[in-house]
Amino acid sequence: MKKAIGIIILGLLLSSNAYAKKCSIKIPNYDWSKQLWIFDGKEVYPDTRLGESFHLKSPHRNKSLSYYSYNLGFNSIDHFILVNQLSTAVKDMKGRFSQDKNVTLKDKVHTLPINKFHNSANMKNFISEGKFIEFLVKTSSGSRPYLAMVAVGTDGDCIYKIRYTTQLAFMTGDPDRFIYTINVFEQDLEMIYRVFK
């Protein structure tokens, strides 16, 4: 009896993976230089549950943007899975920066004002939650402030994740430095949304 139950459970697990949508990213025919970006490669992961990723970089304010589409093998993505992915992405981001001796990470993690993004473009299924953190990078001419952001969304089939890093527009202490930089992030998100959707 236990063996029969085990076979049924295994069958259900395998069948749910079999019906999961393939989360892929089609490389758009787009001139990224118009937006001051450089295409930095695409990855298709051997484990199909991890999907694919697309990478851009820009010498303008040392920006980088990575766009991921994946489903972890689930045939549907709910809010709990999405929130868990955001939490994991923030932990990964903090862990990565804490290993770099030239980086000083600020303790506070801020919530991105995603709701305002939805007013200017229909991005609700593309990006629904996000976080950002400030860090300083030690250079020969002194420390430079940066923001690292991560945002996630879903259409129910795939998880969409954006990782974004940029140098802050103003010096530390300027109260508008976050607002201006997040506005630039919003514009870049809208551009990505238009190109890929």
C-alpha positions as CSV (number, residue, x, y, z in Angstrom):
1,M,0.0,0.0,0.0
2,K,2.8,2.4,0.9
3,K,4.5,1.6,-2.3
4,A,1.4,2.4,-4.3
5,I,0.9,5.7,-2.5
6,G,4.5,6.6,-3.2
7,I,4.1,5.8,-6.9
8,I,0.9,8.0,-7.1
9,I,2.7,10.9,-5.4
10,L,5.7,10.6,-7.6
11,G,3.4,10.5,-10.7
12,L,1.6,13.7,-9.6
13,L,4.9,15.5,-9.0
14,L,6.3,14.4,-12.4
15,S,3.1,15.2,-14.2
16,S,2.9,18.7,-12.8
17,N,6.4,19.4,-14.1
18,A,5.4,18.0,-17.5
19,Y,2.6,20.6,-17.8
20,A,4.7,23.6,-16.6
21,K,5.0,26.3,-19.3
22,K,8.4,26.8,-20.8
23,C,9.6,30.2,-19.7
24,S,11.9,31.5,-22.4
25,I,13.1,34.9,-23.6
26,K,13.2,35.7,-27.3
27,I,16.0,38.1,-28.1
28,P,14.3,41.2,-29.6
29,N,15.4,42.9,-32.7
30,Y,16.2,46.2,-31.0
31,D,18.9,48.8,-31.1
32,W,19.9,49.0,-27.4
33,S,22.4,51.8,-28.0
34,K,19.4,54.2,-28.6
35,Q,18.8,53.8,-24.8
36,L,22.5,53.9,-23.9
37,W,22.6,50.1,-23.2
38,I,24.9,47.3,-24.5
39,F,23.6,43.8,-24.9
40,D,25.7,41.6,-22.5
41,G,24.5,38.1,-23.4
42,K,21.7,35.6,-22.9
43,E,21.7,32.4,-20.8
44,V,19.6,29.3,-21.3
45,Y,20.1,27.2,-18.1
46,P,20.5,23.4,-18.5
47,D,17.8,22.9,-15.8
48,T,14.7,24.1,-17.6
49,R,13.1,25.0,-14.3
50,L,15.5,27.9,-14.1
51,G,14.5,29.2,-17.5
52,E,16.5,31.9,-19.2
53,S,18.1,35.3,-18.6
54,F,19.0,38.3,-20.6
55,H,21.7,40.8,-19.6
56,L,22.4,44.5,-20.4
57,K,25.0,46.9,-19.2
58,S,25.6,50.6,-19.6
59,P,28.7,52.7,-19.0
60,H,26.3,55.6,-18.3
61,R,26.2,55.7,-14.5
62,N,27.6,52.1,-14.4
63,K,24.2,50.4,-14.8
64,S,23.5,46.8,-15.3
65,L,20.1,45.0,-15.8
66,S,19.3,41.3,-15.9
67,Y,15.9,40.0,-16.9
68,Y,15.0,36.4,-15.8
69,S,12.0,34.2,-16.9
70,Y,11.6,30.9,-15.1
71,N,9.0,28.7,-13.2
72,L,11.0,26.4,-10.9
73,G,9.0,23.5,-12.3
74,F,5.7,24.8,-11.0
75,N,2.7,24.6,-13.4
76,S,1.3,27.8,-11.8
77,I,2.9,30.6,-9.8
78,D,1.0,32.0,-6.8
79,H,1.7,35.0,-4.5
80,F,3.4,32.8,-1.9
81,I,6.0,31.5,-4.5
82,L,6.5,35.1,-5.8
83,V,7.2,36.6,-2.3
84,N,9.5,33.7,-1.5
85,Q,11.5,34.4,-4.7
86,L,11.8,38.1,-3.8
87,S,13.0,37.2,-0.3
88,T,15.6,34.7,-1.8
89,A,16.8,37.3,-4.3
90,V,17.4,39.9,-1.6
91,K,19.3,37.4,0.5
92,D,21.4,36.4,-2.6
93,M,22.1,40.1,-3.3
94,K,23.2,40.8,0.3
95,G,25.3,37.7,0.3
96,R,27.1,38.6,-2.9
97,F,27.9,42.1,-1.8
98,S,29.1,41.0,1.7
99,Q,31.8,38.9,0.0
100,D,33.3,41.9,-1.8
101,K,35.9,43.7,0.4
102,N,35.5,46.9,-1.7
103,V,31.7,47.0,-0.9
104,T,30.1,48.4,2.2
105,L,26.5,47.3,2.4
106,K,23.8,49.4,4.2
107,D,21.7,47.4,6.6
108,K,18.3,48.8,5.6
109,V,16.3,47.1,2.7
110,H,13.7,49.5,1.2
111,T,10.5,48.6,-0.6
112,L,10.2,49.8,-4.2
113,P,7.1,52.0,-4.9
114,I,5.9,49.5,-7.5
115,N,2.3,50.7,-7.4
116,K,3.4,54.0,-9.1
117,F,5.0,52.0,-11.9
118,H,1.6,50.5,-12.8
119,N,0.1,53.9,-13.4
120,S,2.4,54.7,-16.3
121,A,2.4,51.2,-18.0
122,N,0.3,48.1,-17.7
123,M,3.1,46.2,-15.9
124,K,1.1,44.5,-13.1
125,N,1.7,41.0,-14.4
126,F,5.3,41.8,-15.3
127,I,6.5,43.4,-12.0
128,S,4.4,43.4,-8.8
129,E,6.9,43.7,-5.9
130,G,10.4,44.9,-5.3
131,K,13.2,45.8,-2.9
132,F,16.3,47.9,-3.0
133,I,19.4,48.4,-0.9
134,E,22.2,51.0,-0.9
135,F,25.8,50.2,-1.0
136,L,29.2,52.0,-1.3
137,V,32.0,50.9,-3.6
138,K,35.5,51.8,-2.6
139,T,37.5,53.3,-5.5
140,S,40.8,55.1,-5.8
141,S,39.0,58.4,-5.8
142,G,36.8,57.6,-2.8
143,S,33.6,55.7,-2.1
144,R,30.8,55.8,-4.6
145,P,27.1,55.2,-3.7
146,Y,25.1,52.6,-5.6
147,L,21.6,51.1,-5.5
148,A,20.9,47.5,-6.1
149,M,17.3,46.6,-6.9
150,V,15.3,43.4,-7.5
151,A,11.7,43.2,-8.6
152,V,9.5,40.2,-9.4
153,G,6.2,39.6,-11.1
154,T,4.2,36.7,-12.7
155,D,1.6,36.1,-15.3
156,G,0.6,32.9,-13.4
157,D,2.8,30.7,-15.6
158,C,6.3,32.2,-15.2
159,I,8.2,34.3,-12.7
160,Y,9.7,37.4,-14.1
161,K,12.6,38.9,-12.2
162,I,14.7,42.0,-12.8
163,R,18.0,42.7,-11.1
164,Y,19.2,46.2,-11.5
165,T,22.3,48.0,-10.2
166,T,23.2,51.7,-10.8
167,Q,25.3,54.4,-9.4
168,L,23.3,56.9,-7.4
169,A,22.7,60.2,-9.2
170,F,23.7,62.5,-6.3
171,M,26.0,62.3,-3.4
172,T,25.1,60.5,-0.2
173,G,23.0,62.8,2.0
174,D,20.9,64.3,-0.8
175,P,17.3,63.5,0.0
176,D,16.3,63.3,-3.7
177,R,19.0,60.7,-4.6
178,F,16.7,57.7,-4.2
179,I,13.7,59.4,-5.9
180,Y,15.6,60.4,-9.0
181,T,17.4,57.0,-9.3
182,I,14.2,55.0,-8.8
183,N,12.6,57.2,-11.5
184,V,15.4,56.2,-13.9
185,F,14.8,52.5,-12.9
186,E,11.1,53.0,-13.7
187,Q,11.9,54.3,-17.2
188,D,14.3,51.4,-17.8
189,L,11.6,48.9,-16.6
190,E,9.1,50.5,-19.0
191,M,11.6,50.2,-21.9
192,I,12.3,46.5,-21.1
193,Y,8.5,45.9,-20.8
194,R,7.8,47.5,-24.2
195,V,10.6,45.7,-25.9
196,F,9.9,42.2,-24.5
197,K,6.1,42.3,-24.3
